[in-house]
Amino acid sequence: MYKFEIFADYFQFILMDEKAEDDFSTIWTDEAVETMLAVGKTAICPGTLRNVDVNVEVEVLHSSPTIVDADWDNIVEASIDIPSGKLVVMGCTSYLPDAPRIEMNPGMYQVLSLAGGIDSIVDESEPADDIYRVYLWPGPQRPLKLVKHWRKSNA
């Protein structure tokens, strides 16, 4: 598992193919805001609940992970194409040439984007135990799907 501390400027971070040409101004749709995951062809932007440095974990697997839904506050499925075999992990205002890369086999990957520890956030600028984890494994393209939503119901 790869672990990063990423500056989540604008409440997001980016995982993208090194040669991605997605237009980030168009992938942040109303659905992306609601699910906390913006999805392009060769890039995804998981949303965060703090606009500061956050803990990010990325794991590349051979098959889908087994997770316990109760351990996570927000769970979203999607896919991403990594044709170059180099996945860049960065904040949206980070300098691309200096951003870390994860070497992986080129191809289409399933994505599971998770957010946890959300209840520990009192104020976005205060320390908290929120964590953002992304699993990737080879598989066909699939649509964005919200599996579990972090927001409390109004009922």
N, C-alpha and C positions, 0 to 999 in steps of 0.2 A: 504494500500500500504506500502511495506517495502522500506526503503530508506537507501542506503549505500554510503560510500565514499570508493572506492576500488582502490588500486594501480594497474593500468593497465599495469603491466610490460609486455614487448613484445607486446604491443598494443592489449591487450585482457583481458577479465575476464571470469570466469567459473561459470556456474550453473550446478550442477550434483547431481545425487542420491548419498546419503551418502556411498553406497556400490559400486559405479561405478568402472568398470574395463576397460573403454575405453582407447585406446592407443592414447594419444594426439598427438603423432608424426605422426600419419597416418590420422587424421581427418582434418588437415590443408592442404587441397587440393587447387589446383588453383581455383576451383569453390568457395571454402570457402573464400579465399582471396578476390575474386571478389565481393562476396555477403556480406562480413563482418560477416559471421556466419559459424563456424565449427560445424558439427553435428555428434555426435556418437549415440549409442543406449541409453545410460543413462547419457549423458552429452552434453552440448552445450557450445560453446565459442564465445560470441559476440566479434567482433573486435571493436577497438576504434581507434581514430585518434590522440590520445596523449598517451605518455608513462609515465604518471604521475598519481596522484590521480584523479579519475573521479567520477562524480555523477551517481549512478546506482539506478534504481527503479525497483522493482519486484512486480507484482500484480497477485495473484491467484484468478481466477474468476470461476463462475459456467457455463458461456457460453462465446462465443466470444465477445470481446469488440467492441464498435463502436468508430472508430477513424476517424479523418479528415486527409487524406493523405497529404494535403498541410501543415499541422503542423509538418511534419516529413521529414527529408532529406533522410533517408534510411529505407526501410521496407522489412523485410524478414519473410516468414512463414516456419515453420518446426514442428517437434514433438520431444518429449523426454519421456522416460519411467522412472517413479519414483517408483520402486517396494518397496523400504523401507519406503516410506512416509515421507522421510526427504530430503529436497532440500538444498544442500550446496551452498553458494554464496561466491566466493573468487577470489582473484587475482591468477594468475598461479604460482607465487612464494610464496604464503601465506602458512602458516602452517595449514594443514588440521584439526588437532584436535581443533584448536582455531577458525576456521572459523564459521561464523553464520549459523544456520540452520532454515529453514522454515518448519513447520509441515504441511503436506497436506495428503489427501487421497492417498494411493498407487494406481498406475495405469499409463496409457498412457495419455499424455497431448499434446494438440496443443500448439504451441509457435508462438508468434508474437514478433519479435525483432525489436526495433525501435532505430534510432539515430537521434538526433535533435541538432540544434544550431551549426552545422558544420561550417557555415560561420563566426562564432565568433572566430574561431581558426586562429591565425596569425602565431604562432610558437608553436610547441608541448609543450615547457616548460613554455610558458606564460599562465597566467590565461585566461580562456575562459568560455563560457556559454553552452558548449556541454553537452548533457544529453543522457543517454542510459537507455531505459526502455524495460522490458520484461514482456509480459502478458502470463499467462499459464491458460488453462482451459481443463477439461476432454474431450477427443475425440480420434478418431482412429489415427494411425500412418499415416503421410503424408510426401511426399517428400519435400526437400528444394525447395523453390520458392522465387525468387527475385521479389518483387512487385514494389518497387521504388528504383532507384539507385541514390546515392548521387553525383556521379561524374558529372561534367559539360560536356556537349557534345562539341565536337571539331568543330561542324558545325557553 
